[in-house]
Amino acid sequence: MSNTFPIPLNAVRAIEIVARRGALAPAAEELGVTPGAVSQHIRRAEERLGIELFERTPRGLVPTPALREIVPQLSAGFVTLQDSIAALKGGDERMLTLTVGSVFASRWLIWRIGKFSALNPDVEVRLVVTGNILDLGRPDIDCAIRFGGGDWPGADAELIGGDSYGPVCAPPIARAIRAPADLAEVPVINDTSAMLSWEAWFQAAGVPMPAMNGPTYDDPALAFDAAISEQGVLLAVDLMSADAVSDGRLVRPFQTTASSGVGYWFVTAKGRRELQKTRRFRQWLRTEVPDSVGGYVAQVNRKG
């Protein structure tokens, strides 16, 4: 019987990872070989297939259009293989590994994860808190919560909330603010990692944007702490500031909100079979996120 794989499976895996991640190192790490060995896998595969799979550029290896077209199929195929092997072992429904950013973890999830655990005592949640976008094709990652547009390659994403945003600050600073123009007279925190726009917020408020100054942070969690510690006014997603506003650590000096066009998404690898633990966590998020925002909105309405 003829071999239906003209190149070794390890070489196919190396090609898929390099094409998806854009570098030799991730493939080398996952396969347990050197970057040089991955390069050899690619070169020999090209020789056997008689075509170039990558363009050699000053930026490194860039997938050719033909390879780029089939990468989603390759990725889905390896996810299916991983799930099939997990099914042979019976899967591990006892541990749910979730990768999440620091702001969502510290400002929302950590205060509510106990509810999920109480409802699902047979599932232990392991949080991988990082600003990096981890590869969801890894067998040790079940799902992710990411902030963005929801269009990550090789991923299925379901929006859970976080589109609206506005200024927040500690109560003493809020007492010095009466109108949007007053933001020129108080410190305004610059979060360099944020995907939120002051220009868009001022446009929603219907007033010109003044010149503003204040401390700069490149870590969103630290920027949030800076706002609580009275260092200035911060643009924050309503979902993330809801608890701090509800307990009085922060206030919203204006009721105007803007829409960012991005949000928080529950993300899994495309084509991956959804295990029961992942389905239960998804369903819990669908209920818990609207409940948390709803309570905040009700409180704001009562104050208004």
C-alpha positions, 0 to 999 in steps of 0.5 A: 500500500502506498504511503499517503503522507509524502512527508513525515507527520512531524514535518507537517506539524512543524510546517503548521506551527511555523506558518501559524506562529510565524517563527521557528522557535515555537515549533522547536519548543513544541516538538522538542527539537532545535530551530535548526531541526525545524528548518531541516524539516521544512527544507526536506518537505519542500524537496519531497513536494517539489514546491516552496512552502515559505518565502525567505525574507529579511523578516524570516519565513513567510508562508506562500499563498498556497500554504496559507490557504491550507493552514486552517485545515492543517490546524484543525486536523492536529486539534482533531488528533489531540482530541482523539488521543484525549478521548482514548484516555477518557479526557480530563474533566477535572481540570479546566485550564483557562488563559486570561489577561491580568485585568479580566482576571483581577478585576472580574474573574477572581471575585466570581470564580468561587461561584463557578467552583461551588456550582461545579465542585468536580472541576478545578480551575487553573488560571494562566494569567498573561498578556500574551496570546497563547496557542489554543492548539496546545493540549494543556490549554482548554480555553481563553478569555481575550480582549479584542475584535474576536478575529483570531486565526484558528480560533472560535470566539463568542462575545461575552461583553465589554464593548462600552467604556468611559472615564473612571476615577477615585472620589476625591478627583471626581469632586474636581470634575464638572464637565469634560473640559475639566479633564485638562485640569486633573491628571489623566492616566495614559494606559499605553496597552489600552485599545480604548480611545479618548478621542472617540469618548469626547466625540460621544460626549459631543465636546472637543478633546482638550490637552491632557497630561498624567502618569503613563503605565504599560500594564493595564492592571497597574493603570487600574490600581493607579486610578483607585489610588487617586493618581488620575482619571482612567478610561476603563471598560464598564464591565471591568470597572463595575465592581470598583464603582459599586463599592465606591472605590471608583466613580464615573464622573460622566454618564457618557459612554463610548463603544470601542468595537472590541470586547471580551471573548470566550475563545477555543481552538477552531475545530476542537471537540468541546469537553463538558467542563469547557461547555459548563464554563461557557454557559456560566459566563453567559449568565454571570457576565450579564448579571454583574453588569446588570447589577452595576447598571441598576445601581447607577440608575438609582444614583442618577 
